[in-house]
Amino acid sequence: MVKRLLDKVVVITGATSGIGLEIAKHSISQGAEVVISGRREDEGKKIVLELGERCRFIKCDVLHEDQICALVEEVFSHYGKIDAMFNNAGAPDFVRNIEDISYDKIKHSLDLLLTSVIIGTREVTRIMSKQNSGSIVNTASIAGHWGGCGGSVYSAAKAGVIHFSKVTSLELAKYNIRVNSISPGAIVTEIFGVGQKLSGEKLSLSDDHLKSSEAFNDFQPISRAGLPEDIANLAVYLASDESTFVTGQDFVVDGGLLAGRPLNVASESFKKINMSLKSI
């Protein structure tokens, strides 16, 4: 079986848990040399022991420009190239009310969710432009498309990631650098407070909690939880040579949530409206 990322060098920020970690695992399984980064050094070292010699950890807090620059430079110095960069680091933003927003909270959210993506893209472009090749993938969110999926600042930042990726893709196409974004929906990670394990086992579709349930059915057409592997499968494609004609796109992975309401749900709403009008 041909490995889709054989000998490619892949860098992932925010990769000590959740989506970033799953992208790392999938990339290694497809033959890549993977550099994971994050703030939690102890956790990063444990992951390297688990994933083996084709995984390296470099500590990087993306809130600091110099650390992003150092990450990219260290990877290039060691491997001599970077084939794919996943600007994935982020965290939930629980500021829901406009009156609770402070300047410090705005700055922290934008620096983490948007500025870090811009700086990461800038730095890796310096290398990829000389290679005349590369894939940059930025983690956005359905909150960047649709209101009600996150706080106002978080949603604005993710919308910024989507548009930044599109505009940058136009600028960098001349260097054969592809820039895309992925907008996850309800993916079960630490954001939902369950960590990497549920009921003592690795998250997987074998867990009854994650199979078809009324809770997910009410939220999205595909009535199961989204898992990090749903994003990682797409990420591998975008890092591979299978996607060399794909750029400037945002890929929504949300179980059909943004597609709209199923007809049966809409019909129930129309019935209620009709009954209300008849009672006038």
C-alpha positions in Angstrom: 0.0 0.0 0.0 1.4 3.4 -1.1 1.8 5.8 1.8 0.2 9.2 0.8 2.6 11.4 2.8 5.8 9.4 2.3 8.9 11.5 3.2 6.9 14.7 3.6 7.6 16.9 6.5 4.5 18.0 8.4 4.3 20.7 11.1 1.2 20.9 13.4 0.6 23.6 16.0 -1.7 22.8 19.0 -0.9 19.1 18.5 -0.7 17.7 22.0 -4.4 16.8 22.1 -7.6 16.7 20.0 -7.6 17.4 16.3 -3.9 18.3 16.1 -2.9 15.1 17.8 -5.1 13.0 15.5 -3.6 14.8 12.4 -0.2 13.8 13.7 -1.1 10.2 14.1 -2.7 10.0 10.7 0.2 11.8 9.0 2.7 9.4 10.6 0.7 6.4 9.5 0.9 7.7 5.9 4.7 8.0 6.0 5.3 11.6 7.1 8.0 13.0 9.4 5.9 15.0 11.8 6.7 17.9 14.2 4.1 18.5 16.8 4.1 21.7 18.9 2.2 23.1 21.9 2.7 24.6 25.3 2.6 21.4 27.3 6.2 20.1 27.1 5.6 17.0 29.3 2.6 16.0 27.3 4.5 16.5 24.0 7.4 14.3 25.2 4.9 11.5 26.1 3.4 11.7 22.7 6.8 11.4 21.0 7.4 8.2 22.9 4.1 6.9 21.9 4.3 7.8 18.2 7.9 6.9 17.6 11.0 8.2 15.8 9.2 9.9 13.0 7.6 12.3 15.5 9.4 15.3 17.1 8.1 17.8 19.7 9.0 21.5 19.8 7.6 23.6 22.5 5.7 26.6 21.1 3.2 29.0 22.5 1.6 30.6 19.5 0.7 33.7 21.5 4.3 34.7 21.0 5.5 35.6 17.6 9.1 34.7 18.3 8.2 31.2 19.3 6.3 30.6 16.0 9.3 31.9 14.1 11.6 29.7 16.1 9.4 26.6 15.5 9.5 27.0 11.7 13.2 27.8 11.6 14.1 24.8 13.8 12.0 22.4 11.6 13.7 23.7 8.5 17.1 23.6 10.0 16.6 19.9 10.9 14.8 18.6 7.8 15.7 21.1 5.1 12.1 21.5 4.0 8.5 21.8 5.1 5.8 20.2 3.0 2.7 20.9 5.0 1.9 23.3 7.8 -1.2 23.0 10.0 -2.0 26.2 11.9 -4.3 24.4 14.3 -3.6 25.9 17.8 -6.7 27.3 19.5 -9.0 27.1 22.4 -12.7 27.7 23.1 -13.9 31.2 23.9 -16.6 31.3 26.5 -17.3 35.0 26.3 -21.0 35.0 25.3 -22.2 38.5 26.2 -21.0 41.7 24.5 -20.9 43.5 27.9 -18.4 40.9 29.2 -15.9 41.6 26.5 -12.8 43.4 27.6 -9.8 44.7 25.5 -7.6 42.0 27.1 -10.0 39.2 26.2 -10.3 40.5 22.6 -6.6 40.7 22.2 -6.0 37.2 23.7 -8.7 35.6 21.5 -7.5 37.3 18.3 -3.9 36.6 19.0 -4.5 33.0 19.6 -7.1 32.2 16.9 -6.2 34.6 14.1 -2.8 36.4 14.5 -1.1 33.0 15.2 -2.4 31.7 11.9 -1.2 34.8 10.0 2.3 34.6 11.5 2.5 30.9 11.0 1.5 31.3 7.4 4.0 34.2 6.9 6.9 32.2 8.3 6.4 29.0 6.5 5.8 30.9 3.2 9.5 32.1 3.4 10.5 28.4 3.1 7.8 27.1 0.8 8.3 29.9 -1.7 11.9 28.8 -2.2 10.8 25.2 -2.5 8.1 26.2 -5.0 5.7 23.9 -3.2 3.8 23.4 0.0 0.4 23.0 1.6 -0.9 25.3 4.4 -4.0 24.3 6.2 -5.6 26.6 8.8 -8.2 25.4 11.4 -11.3 27.5 11.2 -14.8 26.6 12.5 -18.5 26.5 11.6 -18.7 29.4 14.0 -17.0 31.4 11.2 -20.0 30.7 9.0 -23.0 30.6 11.2 -24.1 32.6 14.2 -24.9 30.7 17.4 -21.9 28.3 17.3 -19.6 30.4 19.4 -19.1 33.7 21.0 -18.9 36.9 18.9 -15.1 37.4 19.2 -14.4 33.6 18.6 -16.7 33.6 15.6 -15.2 36.8 14.1 -11.7 35.3 14.5 -12.7 32.1 12.8 -14.4 34.0 10.0 -11.1 35.9 9.7 -9.2 32.6 9.4 -11.5 31.5 6.5 -11.1 34.7 4.6 -7.4 35.1 5.3 -6.9 31.6 3.9 -8.8 32.4 0.7 -7.0 35.7 0.0 -3.6 34.3 0.8 -4.2 31.4 -1.5 -4.4 33.9 -4.4 -1.2 35.5 -3.5 0.8 32.3 -3.0 -0.5 30.3 -5.9 2.4 31.6 -8.0 4.8 29.8 -5.7 2.8 26.5 -6.0 1.7 27.0 -2.4 -1.8 25.9 -1.6 -3.7 27.5 1.3 -7.0 26.0 2.5 -9.0 26.0 5.8 -11.1 23.4 7.6 -14.2 24.3 9.5 -15.0 21.5 12.0 -18.5 21.2 13.5 -19.3 19.4 16.7 -16.1 17.5 17.0 -15.7 15.8 20.4 -12.4 17.0 21.9 -11.4 18.9 25.1 -13.7 21.7 24.0 -16.6 19.5 25.2 -14.8 18.7 28.4 -14.3 15.0 27.7 -10.6 15.0 26.9 -9.1 12.3 24.7 -10.9 9.5 26.5 -14.5 8.6 27.2 -15.5 5.8 29.6 -11.8 5.0 29.9 -11.3 4.2 26.3 -10.0 6.1 23.2 -12.8 8.0 21.5 -14.2 5.9 18.6 -17.5 5.2 16.9 -17.7 2.0 18.9 -18.7 4.0 21.9 -22.4 4.0 22.5 -22.2 7.6 23.7 -21.0 8.6 20.2 -23.3 6.6 18.0 -26.7 7.7 16.8 -28.5 9.5 19.6 -31.3 11.9 20.1 -28.9 14.6 21.2 -26.9 14.7 18.0 -30.0 14.0 15.9 -31.5 17.3 17.2 -28.3 19.2 16.4 -27.3 17.9 12.9 -28.5 15.6 10.1 -25.8 12.9 10.7 -26.8 11.7 14.1 -23.4 10.9 15.6 -20.6 12.8 17.2 -17.9 14.2 15.0 -14.4 12.8 15.9 -10.9 14.2 15.4 -10.3 11.5 12.9 -13.0 13.0 10.7 -10.8 16.1 10.4 -7.6 14.2 10.2 -8.7 12.2 7.2 -9.3 15.4 5.3 -6.1 16.9 6.6 -4.1 14.0 5.1 -5.7 14.6 1.7 -4.9 18.3 1.8 -1.2 17.6 2.7 -0.9 15.0 0.0 -0.1 15.3 -3.7 -3.7 14.2 -4.3 -4.8 17.8 -3.7 -2.3 19.7 -5.8 -5.2 21.5 -7.7 -7.1 22.4 -4.6 -6.5 25.9 -3.0 -8.5 28.8 -1.6 -11.2 26.5 -0.2 -12.8 26.1 3.2 -13.9 22.5 3.9 -16.8 22.2 6.3 -16.9 19.0 8.3 -20.0 19.2 10.4 -22.3 16.3 9.8 -24.5 18.4 7.5 -25.3 21.1 10.1 -24.8 24.1 7.8 -26.7 22.4 4.9 -29.9 23.4 6.6 -32.8 21.7 8.3 -34.1 18.3 7.2 -37.5 18.5 5.6 -39.3 16.7 8.4 -38.0 19.2 11.0 -39.0 22.1 8.8 -42.4 20.5 8.2 -43.0 20.4 11.9 -42.2 24.1 12.2 -44.6 24.9 9.3 -47.3 22.9 11.0 -47.0 24.8 14.2 -47.1 28.1 12.2 -50.1 27.0 10.3 -52.0 25.9 13.5 -51.1 29.3 15.1 -52.5 31.2 12.1 -55.7 29.2 12.1 -56.3 30.1 15.7 -56.4 33.8 14.9 
